[in-house]
Amino acid sequence: MSLLRLGAGQRVAVIGDIGGHADALRAELARLGVSGDGAGPLPADLFVVQVGDLIHRGPDSAGVVGLVDRHLAESPGRWIQLVGNHEAFYLRRRQFSWDERVSRPTAVTLRRWWSSGLMRPAAAIRAGGEDLLVSHAGLTRGFWQDVLGAPTDVVAAADAINSLARRRGRALFKPGTMLGWRDPDHSAGPVWAAAGTEVAASWSGRELPFSQVHGHSSAYNWQTGRWHLDDELRAAAVCDDEAKHVVITLPGGRLVGIDPGHGALGDRLWRSFELPG
């Protein structure tokens, strides 16, 4: 079961791509109330979902993975770790080139998470009367319909995505325009789909079966100020430059993008996406 159901007095923080920036992760966890510079136990009321891409780009991938491994061990069931395309680099046949490599112990930890089920592709949240599917890149309409069979229940959708990790890995990791400069594909998979031109565009003019939260990419370029949306979707989008969130409200729900766009240097202005019970 992939459902995280929040009760009264509980909250969940969905953390976007970290990209090897351990200091940024510690600072955000401290802001959320985690003691010991983010390394202490999670507060009793807090659940965390992290959308993947913990590693690469920044200076301390090993520190990020070590910190998350500690929380997975000390707060079982309250830290939900999702897989991103950069973790997948060490889990299966490589789909892209990357000059940087994590250390062998770090790669072993990632493989342990994957084989044990501590790291998975999707999670479902029910909070404040809203159902939300969380994945690394977001669920395109084509993938939802053709691969998953168009489930309207968020738990069924998350379970179906997670089952692909064992049965149909090739489908789960189906690339889109972000790999190999392909044309946008409205059936790209939830580890690779582009936020604006694939996820949002695929649902344009259609009703969402549930809301979504994703990282991986953004419908808005934080560096250039350029949108990757057509005019209709742009009118439905709200950008929070301080949190680095883009919310696109559509019939049936909303698409929430939370990739802060960390590069070699981490962005100092960003926050997790928080939901109360």
N, C-alpha and C positions, 0 to 999 in steps of 0.2 A: 504494500500500500504506500502510495507516494503523497499522502495528504498530511499537511500541517494545518490543524484546526486550532485557531487561537481562541482562548477563553477570556473572560473579563479580567482586566489587569495584566494581560500578557501583550507582548509586542514582538514583531519580527522586523529585522533589518536585512534587506537584500543588498549585498555588497557587490559593486561592479568590478570590472577587470582591474587587477592589481599590478600585473606586469613586472614583477620582481622588485617592487618598492615596499620593502618590509617596514620602513619608518612610516610610510603613509598608512599602511594597514594598522600598525600599532596606534597611531594617532586617532584613526577613526574608531577603533575599538574602545580606546580610552574615552572618546566623546560619547560613546554609547553606554558608558558606565562600567567598562571592564577595568578592573584594578591592575596594578603592577605594570603600567605602561602598555596595557592591552594584552598582557600575558597571563593575567590572573583568571580565575574562573568566571564564566559568564554569569551576570546577575540572574537571579532566579526567574525573573519575568521575561528574559530576553531569549529569542531564538534568532539564529543567523542562517541565511541562505547566501552562499557565495556562488556567482554565476560562472566561474572558471576563468581561464587565462590568469592564473596566479603567477606565472613564470615568464622569463625572457624580458628583454628590453632594459629593465632596471638593474641596479647593482647587486641585489641580494635575493635571488630566487631561492637559494637554500634557506635563508632566514624566513622567508614567507612560508615555504612548505613546512619548515620545522614548527613555526608558530601555529599553523593550521592543524598539523598533526597532533600537537598538544591539546588543542581545543576538541578535536574529534575524540581523543582518548578521555579527556576529563569531563566533557559535556555530551555524552552519547545521546543522540536523538535531538540535540538542540543546536548542533552545527551541521547543516546540510551542505555538502560540497558537490557542486556540479562540474562536469567536464567541459573544458574549452578546447578549441583546436590546438592550442599550444601544449596542453597536457597530452592530447592525442598523438602528438609528435613522438612520444615515448611509449605509446600503448599499442600501436598497430603500424601497418605499412604507411610510410611517410607520404603525405600528400603535397608537401611544400618543402622548400629549402630554407634553412636558418643557420647562419654562421655560428651563433652562440649555442653552447650546450650547457645544460645543468650538470652538476657533479653526479657521479654514479650513485652515491647514497640517496641523493634527491630523486633521481629517476626510479630507483628501487622503491622508494616510498610511494611515488605516484602509481607504480604498477601494483603495489600492495593495496592501495585504496581501491583501485579499479577491480582487481580480482576478488576482493572481499565485499564489494558493494558499498564501501564507504564513499566512493565517488560514483555519481550516476548522471544521466543526461537531463533529467527533468524532475521538477517537484511541483506540487499543487498546494495552494494556500487558500484557506477560507477565513476571511477576516472582515469584520465590519459589514457583513452582508454582501461581500464581493468575492467571487471566485477568480483566482489568478493562476495561470500557468507560468512557471519560471523555467527558462532554458538559457543556454549560452547565447544563442544568436536570434531566437525567436522562431515561431512556427508560421510558415507560409501556408496560404490557403490550399495550394496544390498538394503539399505534403500532408496536411491535415486530411484532405479528401482522399487522395490516391493511395497513400501509404498507410495511414491510420484508420481509414474507413469512416471519417467524418464524425468522431464522437462529440457529443454535445456536453457531456459531463467532464469536468476538469480533471477529476481523479482518473477516469478511464483514459483520458488523453495522456496524462503523465505516465500511467502504467504502461500504455501501449508504446510510448517513446522509450521507456526504460527497458522494455522487453527486447527492443531492437539491438541493444548492446550485446545480447547473447545470440540472437537469432539472425539478425540482418544488419550486421555492422556496416556493410557497404551502403545500405539505404540511410542509416543514421547519419553517416558522414558524407552524404551527397553534397558536393560543392556547388557553389553558385558563382556569381560574378566576381567575388573577392579572390577567387583562386584561378589563376591563369588568364585573367582579363576576359572571361567569358561574358556573353550578353546576359542581362538579368534573367533569372530563372525563377518563376513564381511557384516552383515546387522544390526549391533548394532546401536542404535539411537544416535541422535546428542547431547544428554546430557551426554552420558556415554561412547561412543566409545573411544578406546585407539588409540593414535596418530599413532604409528608405525605399530603395529601388526594388527590393524583393519582398520583405515582410509586409511593410505598410502598403506598397503598391498592390500586392496580391489580394488584400482585403478591401481595397477601395471599391465603394459601391456595394459591398456585401456586409452581412451582419456577422459580427464576431460571436462565437459560441460562449466565450468567456474572455476576461481580460488577460493580458500577458505582461510579463516583465522580462527583459533580456539585456545582455551586455553585447560584447563582440564588436559592435560598430554603432554609429549614431546617425540619425537622419539629419543631424546638424553638425557641420564641421566647426569645432570650437576654436580652431586656429584662424580659419579664413572667414567665418561667418556665413558660409554657403549652406543652403538647404539642399537635401537630396530628395525632394518631394515635388510632386506636381502642384499646381495651384489649388486644387480642391483639397488635397491632403494638407497642404501648408496652412490653409484656413482653419483646419481642425487641430493644429499643433500648437503647443505652448512649450517654450524653451525656458529652463531655469539655469542661467549661466553660473550661478554660485554653487548649486548642487550638481551641475552637469547632468541634468535630467531632461529628456524630451518626452512629453505626454501627448499622444495623438488620440483624441476621443472620437470613436466611431459608433454606429449603431450596435448595441449589444455589449459594449465594453470599451476598454482603452488599451493602447499599446504604450508601455512605459520603457523607454530606453535609458540605461544607466551606465553606459561605458564612458568613463571620464576622459579617455583618450591619452592615458599616460604614455609617454615615450621614454627616451633615455633619461629624461628628467621628469619626475612626477609633477602633476598639476597640483598646486596647493589649494585650489578651490574645488572641492567635490565633497559629496556626502553619499551615504547609503540611502536607499529608498525605504522609508519606515512606514509600517502599518500597525495600527493598534488593534487589539482584539475587540 
